[in-house]
Amino acid sequence: MRVLLVNTNRMKPAVAPIGLDYLSDGLIDAGHDLRLLDLSFSDDVASDISASVREFDPEVIGVTVRNTDDCYFSGGAFFLPEIKEMIEHLRSKSDAPIVLGGVGFSVVPERVMDFCGADYAVTGEGETGFVHLLQVLGSKRPIEAVPNILYREKDSIKRNPMVESNLDSLPPRRRSLVNNVRYFKEGGQAGIETKRGCNMACIYCADPLAKGRRVRVRSPKLVVDEIKALYDQGIDHFHTCDCEFNIPADHAKAVCREIIDTGLGDKIRWYAYCSVTPFDAEMADLFKRSGCAGVDFGADSANASILGILGRHFSPDDLAITAKHCHEHDIPFMYDLLVGGPTETRETVRQTIDFVRSIDVDCVGVAMGVRVYEGTAMAEYVRKMGDMATNPYLHGARSENPYFLKPVFYISPDLGEGIVKYLHELVDGDKRFFLPSNEEVESNYNYNDNNVLVRAISDGARGAYWDILRNMT
């Protein structure tokens, strides 16, 4: 079948749609004819949609939703209306069924599918799920038995059971559909995936909803084969797209050893999202020798009580130990903080800011307020508080938004809307601290339409965005 894949993500700096790159391998192996419509670089979305449909005449259109919003309290950008407009324009030019997918979509699939008006959707492994859906559409066989598929039945949306794949059984990742070279030039890095799923119990996180609650790893050799495929295209800066690269620890170490053994450790630079634990001296050494240029640790807080409430499995002492290992092995690192969750007070925030200063963290990202996602423990916590529309601790789209599809943030009563001013007072101009902002400043921790980053990358900066900003301040 002729399949048009559409990238709807227009955030800047540009981030390559690696899900479509991965999806393309399975579709090509199944014999389908693909065309990518990448709206990230479009100057006229409507015209480009019209031209692509007219020239290719697709039989099926796949649309990816990477993000539903920018996840920043100070930003509040909601992307689905724009994506819905894209889908409506596609419908006006083609009768082909429209299939939704993507990590942002998979957090609340029924709600996103209903909002955008798609015909079908795929959750979980698109590499297999989309292929199975095309087989059904091409043969007119019943769709009820196809795993990982959502479809419409009269006035409702049905979801078939999820089936997880062995990641090593998926087609080899050629990274050939997307123009990764252009994304590297305009986005400064390339994404790679070493595993899927997250078995952590953080009360706010949507990753287990989108990627599964069981961690499934890829063979270190296949991970490095993917890195080589991108390196051969001229790309030498990478970022892991895993929930936590260092969980499980043995797998992370094995990936590092594979990079070292193949000689790539001296040629590439890579960044990772990691949990504060496990992170020992051996892991730090392997990270460094395999080319690690920086780690973003999800720290959240340095108050033991707050960490427990948020569902984190480490302690403030662990924050200090991990920082020590990074310093000793000369690995730049960032601690991401989450301020304003349940029972947070001005005093616990002050304790956290003072603590991360005391252990000399290279860079600190501060998220203000907890984004509430349907299906998380945080959503249940908020519901138990009563009517959303009158809840003074919620900010954003409180009315007619029962499933938190539009951005909603919880901020503890002791902080309230004064959270922004208070954090600025605590940080007091310390350039190591990045706060979300809508201003064009080097410490702006909102990566949506960040012109400071766009200009820096255009001038040759490469790497994780926090590291680029850190080196500019």
C-alpha positions in Angstrom: 0.0 0.0 0.0 1.0 3.6 -0.4 1.6 5.0 3.1 2.1 8.7 3.8 3.7 9.3 7.2 3.2 12.7 8.7 5.4 14.4 11.3 3.3 17.0 13.1 5.9 18.2 15.6 6.9 21.8 14.9 8.8 22.6 18.1 12.1 24.3 17.7 14.9 23.4 17.9 13.9 20.6 15.6 13.8 17.1 17.1 13.8 14.2 14.6 10.8 11.9 14.7 12.7 8.7 15.5 9.4 6.8 15.9 8.7 7.3 12.2 12.3 6.2 11.4 11.7 3.0 13.4 8.2 2.5 11.9 9.5 2.8 8.4 11.8 -0.3 8.7 8.8 -2.6 9.5 6.7 -1.1 6.7 9.4 -1.3 4.1 10.2 -4.9 5.1 6.5 -5.7 4.6 6.6 -4.3 1.1 4.8 -1.0 1.5 5.6 2.2 -0.5 6.4 5.1 1.9 6.5 8.8 1.7 7.4 11.2 4.6 5.7 14.5 4.9 7.8 16.3 7.5 6.0 19.4 8.6 8.7 20.4 11.1 10.4 22.4 8.3 7.3 23.5 6.5 6.8 27.2 5.7 3.2 26.6 4.5 1.6 23.5 6.2 -1.6 23.6 4.2 0.2 23.9 0.8 2.7 21.1 1.7 -0.1 18.8 2.8 -2.0 19.5 -0.5 1.1 18.9 -2.7 2.1 15.7 -0.9 -1.4 14.1 -1.1 -1.8 15.2 -4.8 1.6 13.8 -5.8 1.6 10.6 -3.8 -2.1 9.7 -3.6 -1.8 7.7 -0.3 -4.0 4.7 0.5 -3.3 5.2 4.3 -2.0 8.2 6.2 -0.1 7.8 9.5 0.1 10.8 11.8 2.5 11.0 14.7 1.8 12.9 17.9 5.1 13.3 19.8 3.8 15.9 22.4 0.3 17.0 23.3 1.7 20.1 25.0 5.0 21.6 26.1 4.6 20.4 29.8 5.7 23.8 31.2 3.6 25.7 33.7 4.9 29.0 32.4 4.4 28.0 28.8 1.0 26.2 28.7 1.2 25.5 24.9 -1.4 22.9 23.7 -0.5 21.3 20.4 -3.5 19.2 19.6 -5.7 21.9 18.0 -2.9 22.5 15.4 -2.6 18.8 14.8 -6.4 18.5 14.5 -6.3 21.2 11.8 -3.6 19.2 9.9 -5.8 16.1 10.0 -8.8 18.1 8.8 -6.8 19.4 5.9 -5.5 15.9 5.1 -9.2 14.7 5.1 -10.2 17.5 2.7 -7.6 16.3 0.2 -7.7 12.5 0.6 -10.2 9.8 1.4 -7.4 7.6 2.9 -8.0 6.4 6.5 -6.0 8.3 9.0 -4.0 6.4 11.7 -2.6 8.1 14.8 0.4 7.0 16.9 3.4 8.4 18.8 4.5 8.6 22.4 2.4 11.7 23.1 -0.7 10.0 21.7 -0.1 6.8 23.7 -0.5 8.6 27.0 -4.2 9.0 26.6 -5.0 7.3 23.3 -8.8 7.3 23.3 -8.9 11.0 24.2 -6.4 12.1 21.6 -8.0 10.0 18.9 -11.4 11.4 19.7 -10.1 15.0 19.8 -8.3 14.8 16.5 -10.9 12.8 14.7 -8.7 9.9 13.4 -10.1 6.7 12.0 -7.6 4.3 13.6 -4.7 4.4 16.0 -1.7 2.3 17.1 -0.3 2.1 20.6 2.8 0.2 21.8 5.1 -1.2 19.1 4.1 0.6 15.9 6.7 -1.4 14.0 4.4 -4.4 14.3 1.0 -2.9 15.1 0.9 -0.6 12.1 2.0 -3.5 9.8 -0.8 -5.7 11.2 -3.4 -2.9 10.7 -2.4 -2.5 7.1 -2.8 -6.2 6.5 -6.3 -6.0 7.9 -7.2 -2.8 5.9 -5.9 -4.4 2.7 -7.8 -7.7 3.2 -11.0 -6.4 4.8 -10.5 -8.9 7.6 -12.0 -8.2 11.0 -10.0 -5.8 13.1 -11.1 -7.0 16.5 -8.2 -9.6 16.7 -5.4 -7.2 15.8 -3.4 -6.2 19.0 -2.4 -2.7 19.8 -5.1 -1.1 17.6 -7.8 1.4 18.4 -10.8 1.8 16.0 -14.2 3.3 15.8 -17.4 1.3 16.3 -20.5 3.4 15.9 -20.2 6.3 18.4 -17.4 4.8 20.5 -13.7 4.0 20.3 -12.6 0.4 20.9 -9.1 -0.6 22.0 -7.7 -4.1 21.4 -5.4 -5.7 24.0 -1.8 -4.7 24.1 0.9 -7.1 23.1 4.6 -6.2 23.7 7.3 -7.2 21.3 10.7 -8.6 21.9 12.7 -5.5 20.8 15.5 -7.6 19.3 13.0 -9.2 17.0 12.0 -5.9 15.4 13.5 -5.0 12.0 17.0 -3.6 12.0 17.0 0.2 12.5 18.4 1.7 9.3 17.6 5.3 10.2 17.0 6.0 6.5 13.5 7.6 6.2 14.0 10.8 8.1 16.5 13.4 7.0 18.6 12.9 10.2 21.5 15.0 8.8 19.3 18.1 8.6 17.9 17.5 12.0 21.4 17.2 13.4 22.3 20.5 11.8 19.2 22.3 13.1 18.6 20.3 16.3 22.2 19.6 17.4 21.8 15.9 18.3 20.2 12.6 17.2 18.0 10.4 19.4 18.6 6.7 20.0 16.6 4.1 22.0 18.2 1.3 24.1 15.1 0.1 25.8 11.3 0.7 26.2 9.2 0.8 29.3 9.5 2.0 32.9 8.9 0.1 36.1 9.2 3.1 38.4 6.3 4.3 40.6 6.6 8.1 40.3 3.1 9.5 40.9 3.2 12.0 38.1 5.0 10.3 35.2 3.3 9.3 32.0 6.1 7.2 30.6 4.7 3.9 31.9 1.4 4.7 30.2 3.0 5.5 26.9 5.8 2.9 26.8 4.7 0.1 29.2 5.4 -0.7 32.8 7.9 -3.5 32.0 11.4 -2.6 31.0 12.4 -4.3 27.7 16.0 -3.9 26.6 17.6 -4.0 23.2 20.8 -6.0 22.5 23.8 -3.7 23.0 25.1 -4.7 19.6 21.9 -3.6 17.9 22.1 -0.3 19.8 25.6 0.3 18.6 24.6 -0.8 15.1 22.0 2.0 15.1 24.6 4.5 16.4 26.9 3.5 13.6 24.2 3.9 11.0 23.8 7.6 12.1 27.5 8.1 12.5 28.0 7.0 8.9 25.6 9.8 8.0 27.9 12.4 9.7 26.2 12.5 13.1 28.4 12.3 16.2 26.2 13.7 19.1 23.5 11.5 20.5 20.9 11.5 23.2 19.1 8.5 24.7 15.3 8.5 24.4 14.9 5.9 27.2 12.9 6.7 30.3 16.1 6.0 32.4 19.2 4.8 30.6 20.8 3.4 33.7 17.9 1.0 34.6 18.7 -1.8 34.6 22.3 -1.0 35.5 23.8 -4.1 33.9 22.3 -3.3 30.5 23.6 0.3 30.6 27.1 -0.9 31.4 26.9 -3.5 28.6 25.9 -0.8 26.1 28.9 1.3 27.2 31.3 -1.6 26.8 30.0 -2.3 23.3 30.6 1.3 22.3 34.1 1.1 23.8 34.9 -2.2 22.2 33.8 -1.0 18.7 36.1 2.1 19.0 33.2 4.6 18.9 33.9 5.9 22.4 36.6 8.3 21.0 34.5 9.4 18.1 31.0 10.2 19.5 29.5 12.2 22.3 26.3 11.1 23.9 23.9 12.3 26.6 21.4 10.4 28.7 18.4 10.7 30.9 19.1 8.7 34.1 17.8 7.9 37.5 19.9 9.2 40.5 20.4 5.5 41.4 21.9 3.1 40.4 25.0 5.1 39.6 28.3 3.8 40.9 32.0 4.5 40.2 32.1 1.7 37.6 29.2 3.1 35.7 30.7 6.6 35.8 34.0 5.2 34.4 32.2 3.3 31.6 30.1 6.4 30.8 33.2 8.5 30.4 35.2 6.0 28.4 32.3 5.4 26.0 32.0 9.1 25.1 29.3 10.4 27.6 29.3 14.2 27.5 26.6 14.7 30.1 23.8 13.2 32.1 20.4 14.6 33.1 19.3 13.1 36.3 15.7 13.2 37.4 16.3 14.3 41.0 13.0 16.1 41.8 13.8 17.1 45.3 16.4 16.9 48.1 13.9 16.5 50.8 13.4 12.9 51.9 9.7 13.3 52.6 8.9 14.9 49.3 10.9 12.2 47.4 8.8 9.5 49.2 5.5 11.3 48.3 6.6 11.6 44.7 7.3 7.9 44.5 11.1 8.2 44.1 13.3 5.3 45.3 16.4 7.3 46.3 17.4 9.6 49.1 19.1 13.0 49.4 22.3 11.1 50.3 22.1 9.4 46.9 22.0 12.8 45.2 25.3 13.6 46.9 27.0 10.3 46.0 25.9 10.5 42.4 27.2 14.1 42.2 30.5 12.9 43.7 30.9 10.2 41.0 30.2 12.7 38.2 32.7 15.2 39.6 35.4 12.5 40.0 35.0 11.3 36.4 34.6 14.7 34.9 31.1 14.1 33.6 28.9 17.2 33.3 25.6 16.6 34.9 22.2 18.2 35.5 19.7 17.7 38.3 16.1 18.2 37.2 13.9 19.4 40.1 10.1 19.2 40.3 8.8 22.0 42.6 5.2 22.3 44.0 4.0 18.8 44.4 1.8 17.5 47.2 2.9 18.7 50.7 5.6 20.9 49.2 6.3 24.1 51.2 8.5 27.1 50.8 10.9 25.5 53.4 11.2 22.2 51.5 11.9 24.1 48.3 14.6 26.2 50.1 16.1 23.0 51.5 16.3 21.5 48.0 17.9 24.6 46.4 20.4 24.9 49.2 21.3 21.2 49.0 22.0 21.0 45.3 24.1 24.1 45.7 26.1 22.4 48.5 27.0 19.4 46.3 28.0 21.7 43.4 25.6 20.4 40.7 26.8 21.7 37.3 23.3 22.6 36.2 19.9 22.6 37.7 16.6 22.5 35.8 13.5 23.6 37.8 10.0 22.6 36.7 7.3 24.6 38.4 4.1 22.7 39.2 3.2 19.1 38.5 1.6 18.4 35.1 -1.4 16.1 35.8 -1.8 13.1 33.4 -4.8 10.8 33.2 -3.9 7.3 34.5 -1.3 8.5 37.0 -1.5 8.5 40.8 -1.4 12.3 40.6 -4.6 12.3 38.7 -6.3 10.2 41.3 -4.9 12.5 44.1 -6.4 15.6 42.3 -9.8 13.9 41.8 -10.1 13.1 45.5 -9.8 16.8 46.2 -13.2 17.5 44.6 -14.4 19.5 41.6 -11.5 20.5 39.3 -13.1 23.7 38.2 -13.1 25.1 41.8 -9.8 23.5 43.0 -7.5 26.5 43.9 -4.4 24.3 43.6 -4.9 23.5 40.0 -3.8 25.8 37.2 -4.5 25.7 33.5 -7.6 24.2 31.8 -9.7 23.3 34.8 -13.1 23.4 33.2 -14.5 20.9 30.6 -11.2 18.9 30.7 -12.1 15.8 32.8 -9.2 13.7 31.4 -6.5 16.3 31.7 -5.9 16.3 27.9 -5.3 20.1 28.0 -2.5 21.2 30.3 -3.4 21.2 34.0 -0.8 21.8 36.8 -1.0 21.1 40.5 0.8 23.6 42.8 0.9 23.0 46.5 -1.1 25.6 48.6 1.9 26.9 50.4 3.4 28.0 47.1 0.4 28.9 44.9 0.9 31.4 42.0 3.7 33.0 44.0 5.9 30.0 43.1 7.6 31.9 40.2 8.6 34.9 42.2 9.8 32.7 45.2 12.0 30.6 43.0 13.6 33.6 41.4 14.3 34.9 44.8 15.9 31.6 45.9 18.0 31.2 42.8 19.1 34.8 43.1 20.8 35.0 39.7 22.8 31.8 40.1 23.5 30.9 36.5 23.5 27.1 37.2 19.7 27.3 37.6 17.4 27.1 34.6 13.8 28.2 35.1 11.0 27.8 32.4 10.4 31.1 30.7 8.9 32.7 27.6 11.8 35.2 27.3 14.8 34.9 25.1 17.5 34.3 27.7 20.3 31.8 28.0 18.7 30.3 31.2 15.3 29.6 29.5 14.4 26.0 30.3 11.5 25.8 27.9 12.6 24.1 24.7 9.4 25.0 22.8 10.4 27.6 20.2 13.6 28.5 22.0 15.3 30.9 19.7 18.4 31.2 21.9 19.0 27.5 21.3 18.1 27.7 17.6 20.7 30.4 17.0 23.3 28.6 19.1 22.9 25.4 17.1 22.9 27.3 13.9 26.3 28.7 15.0 27.6 25.2 15.5 26.6 24.2 19.1 25.9 20.5 19.5 24.6 18.3 22.3 21.9 18.2 24.9 20.1 21.5 25.2 20.8 22.0 28.8 24.5 21.6 28.1 24.4 24.1 25.2 22.7 26.6 27.5 25.1 25.9 30.3 28.1 26.6 28.1 26.5 29.9 27.0 26.0 31.4 30.5 
